[in-house]
Amino acid sequence: MPADIEPPDGHRLLDPIDRNSEILFGLFMVLSFTGTLSAATAGREDVRTMLVAAIGCNAAWGFVDGVMHVLRTLVARGREAALARAVRAAERPELAHRLIAHDLGPPAEAFGPAELERARQWFVAHAQAAEDRPRLYARDLQAALGIFGLVFASTFPVVLPFVFVDDLWAAKRLSGAVAIAMLFLCGYNWGRHAGLRPWRTGLTMVLMGAGIEAVVIALGG
């Protein structure tokens, strides 16, 4: 589906939680590869195989994640359009109020009949916009590209030590230190924007990363 040009609305393509989530996803993926290397037995060919696999996997999953973002966006807009049509087609205002309240979920308890009626009137006033089929805008594709870039780019800080450091043991230690720092920073920012305790969230992400490596090694990696 071709992208239309959407007027700028002042919002970021991806919010801070989404950005940190994508980086964390990429980090967890690459750790599942670096954890398979044994400093005692792996050779340079094993390192090259790991590098190709890690980069290829994160490129593939970054692409998939970007495509899924586009699909989720289209589905969300389709639901919004369907709600608008149902509200306008309601035979009585009370039925429209019920539809709006159901879509809002628990926060609807804070709205009385007057607020729900204003919402119904808003849907009626914006009837023309709601008639349009769900469309993609340029910023949606830009966001998908940003998701791909975040997942893909998160691979390199963790794998570059294996490129520039000949000693495999030292490369693994340096790679692990970089991964721990990135996991902590992403978790810290994630917690700060999600209303959680940043330090605790950062440490939780570090423990999750260590747990993933431990599981990989336990399964024979």
C-alpha positions as CSV (number, residue, x, y, z in Angstrom):
1,M,0.0,0.0,0.0
2,P,1.5,3.3,-1.0
3,A,2.3,5.8,1.8
4,D,0.6,9.2,1.8
5,I,2.3,12.3,3.1
6,E,1.0,13.0,6.6
7,P,1.3,16.5,8.0
8,P,3.7,16.8,10.9
9,D,2.0,16.4,14.2
10,G,4.9,17.2,16.5
11,H,5.1,13.6,17.8
12,R,8.1,11.4,17.7
13,L,8.1,8.5,15.4
14,L,8.8,6.1,18.3
15,D,8.4,7.0,22.0
16,P,11.2,6.4,24.5
17,I,9.8,3.1,25.7
18,D,9.5,1.8,22.1
19,R,13.0,2.8,21.3
20,N,14.5,1.2,24.4
21,S,12.4,-1.9,23.9
22,E,13.7,-2.4,20.3
23,I,17.3,-2.0,21.5
24,L,16.7,-4.5,24.3
25,F,15.2,-6.9,21.9
26,G,18.2,-6.7,19.6
27,L,20.6,-7.1,22.6
28,F,18.8,-10.3,23.8
29,M,19.0,-11.7,20.3
30,V,22.7,-11.1,19.9
31,L,23.5,-12.4,23.4
32,S,21.9,-15.7,22.4
33,F,24.7,-15.9,19.8
34,T,27.7,-14.6,21.7
35,G,26.9,-16.9,24.5
36,T,27.4,-19.9,22.3
37,L,31.1,-19.3,21.9
38,S,33.5,-21.2,24.1
39,A,36.7,-19.3,24.9
40,A,38.5,-22.6,25.4
41,T,37.6,-24.4,22.2
42,A,36.3,-21.8,19.6
43,G,38.5,-20.8,16.7
44,R,38.4,-17.9,14.3
45,E,36.1,-19.8,12.0
46,D,33.6,-20.2,14.8
47,V,33.8,-16.5,15.5
48,R,33.1,-15.7,11.9
49,T,30.2,-18.0,11.9
50,M,28.8,-16.4,15.0
51,L,29.2,-12.9,13.6
52,V,27.4,-13.8,10.4
53,A,24.6,-15.5,12.3
54,A,24.1,-12.7,14.8
55,I,24.1,-9.9,12.2
56,G,21.9,-11.9,9.9
57,C,19.4,-12.8,12.6
58,N,19.1,-9.3,13.9
59,A,18.7,-7.9,10.4
60,A,15.9,-10.4,9.7
61,W,14.1,-9.8,13.0
62,G,14.5,-6.0,12.7
63,F,12.8,-6.3,9.3
64,V,10.0,-8.5,10.7
65,D,9.5,-6.2,13.7
66,G,9.2,-3.2,11.3
67,V,6.6,-4.9,9.2
68,M,4.7,-5.9,12.3
69,H,4.7,-2.3,13.4
70,V,3.1,-1.3,10.1
71,L,0.5,-4.0,10.4
72,R,-0.4,-3.1,14.0
73,T,-0.8,0.5,13.0
74,L,-3.2,-0.4,10.2
75,V,-5.2,-2.6,12.5
76,A,-5.4,0.1,15.1
77,R,-6.6,2.7,12.6
78,G,-9.1,0.1,11.2
79,R,-10.6,-0.3,14.7
80,E,-10.8,3.4,15.2
81,A,-12.7,3.8,11.9
82,A,-15.0,0.9,12.7
83,L,-15.8,2.5,16.1
84,A,-16.5,5.8,14.5
85,R,-18.9,4.2,12.0
86,A,-20.7,2.3,14.7
87,V,-21.1,5.4,16.9
88,R,-22.6,7.4,14.0
89,A,-24.9,4.5,13.1
90,A,-26.2,4.0,16.6
91,E,-30.0,4.6,16.7
92,R,-29.9,6.2,20.1
93,P,-27.2,8.4,21.8
94,E,-27.2,6.0,24.8
95,L,-26.0,3.1,22.5
96,A,-23.2,5.3,21.1
97,H,-22.2,6.2,24.7
98,R,-22.0,2.5,25.5
99,L,-19.8,1.8,22.5
100,I,-17.4,4.7,23.4
101,A,-17.2,3.6,27.0
102,H,-16.5,0.0,26.0
103,D,-13.7,1.1,23.8
104,L,-12.2,3.3,26.5
105,G,-12.2,0.5,29.0
106,P,-11.9,1.1,32.8
107,P,-11.1,4.9,32.4
108,A,-14.6,5.3,31.1
109,E,-15.9,5.1,34.7
110,A,-14.6,8.7,35.1
111,F,-16.9,9.9,32.3
112,G,-20.5,10.9,32.8
113,P,-23.3,11.1,30.1
114,A,-22.3,14.7,29.3
115,E,-18.6,13.8,28.5
116,L,-19.7,10.7,26.5
117,E,-22.2,12.8,24.5
118,R,-19.4,15.3,23.6
119,A,-17.3,12.4,22.4
120,R,-20.3,11.1,20.3
121,Q,-20.7,14.6,18.8
122,W,-17.0,14.7,18.0
123,F,-17.3,11.4,16.0
124,V,-20.3,12.8,14.2
125,A,-18.4,16.1,13.4
126,H,-15.4,14.1,12.0
127,A,-17.5,11.8,9.9
128,Q,-15.6,12.4,6.7
129,A,-12.2,11.5,8.2
130,A,-13.7,8.3,9.6
131,E,-15.0,7.2,6.2
132,D,-11.5,6.8,4.8
133,R,-10.0,3.4,4.7
134,P,-7.0,2.9,7.0
135,R,-3.9,4.2,5.3
136,L,-0.2,4.3,5.7
137,Y,1.6,7.6,6.1
138,A,5.2,8.4,5.4
139,R,5.9,8.6,9.1
140,D,4.7,5.0,9.6
141,L,7.3,3.7,7.1
142,Q,9.9,6.0,8.7
143,A,9.0,4.5,12.1
144,A,9.3,0.9,10.7
145,L,12.7,1.8,9.2
146,G,13.7,3.2,12.6
147,I,12.7,0.0,14.3
148,F,14.8,-2.0,11.8
149,G,17.7,0.3,12.4
150,L,17.6,0.0,16.2
151,V,17.4,-3.8,16.3
152,F,20.1,-4.1,13.6
153,A,22.5,-1.5,15.1
154,S,22.2,-3.0,18.6
155,T,24.1,-5.9,17.3
156,F,27.4,-4.2,16.6
157,P,28.6,-2.9,20.0
158,V,28.3,-6.4,21.3
159,V,30.0,-8.2,18.4
160,L,32.7,-5.7,17.5
161,P,35.1,-6.9,20.3
162,F,35.3,-10.2,18.4
163,V,36.4,-8.3,15.3
164,F,39.1,-6.2,16.8
165,V,40.3,-8.3,19.7
166,D,42.3,-11.5,18.8
167,D,42.2,-13.1,22.2
168,L,38.8,-14.8,22.4
169,W,38.7,-14.8,26.2
170,A,39.3,-11.0,26.3
171,A,36.8,-10.4,23.5
172,K,34.1,-12.3,25.4
173,R,34.8,-10.3,28.5
174,L,34.7,-7.0,26.7
175,S,31.6,-8.0,24.7
176,G,29.9,-9.0,28.0
177,A,30.8,-5.7,29.6
178,V,29.4,-3.7,26.7
179,A,26.2,-5.8,26.7
180,I,25.8,-5.3,30.5
181,A,26.3,-1.5,30.1
182,M,23.8,-1.3,27.3
183,L,21.2,-3.5,29.1
184,F,21.5,-1.4,32.2
185,L,21.2,1.9,30.3
186,C,18.2,0.7,28.3
187,G,16.5,-0.7,31.4
188,Y,17.2,2.5,33.3
189,N,15.6,4.7,30.6
190,W,12.8,2.2,30.2
191,G,12.0,2.3,33.9
192,R,12.3,6.1,34.0
193,H,9.7,6.6,31.2
194,A,7.5,3.8,32.4
195,G,7.1,5.2,35.9
196,L,9.2,2.3,37.5
197,R,12.3,2.6,39.6
198,P,15.1,3.2,37.0
199,W,17.9,1.6,38.9
200,R,15.9,-1.5,39.7
201,T,14.7,-1.8,36.1
202,G,18.2,-1.4,34.8
203,L,19.5,-4.2,37.1
204,T,16.6,-6.4,36.1
205,M,17.5,-6.1,32.4
206,V,21.1,-7.0,33.2
207,L,19.9,-10.1,35.1
208,M,17.6,-11.0,32.2
209,G,20.5,-10.8,29.8
210,A,22.7,-13.0,32.0
211,G,19.8,-15.4,32.3
212,I,19.5,-15.7,28.6
213,E,23.1,-16.5,28.2
214,A,22.9,-19.0,31.0
215,V,19.9,-20.8,29.3
216,V,21.7,-20.9,26.0
217,I,24.8,-22.4,27.6
218,A,22.7,-24.9,29.6
219,L,21.0,-26.0,26.4
220,G,24.3,-26.8,24.8
221,G,25.3,-23.5,23.2
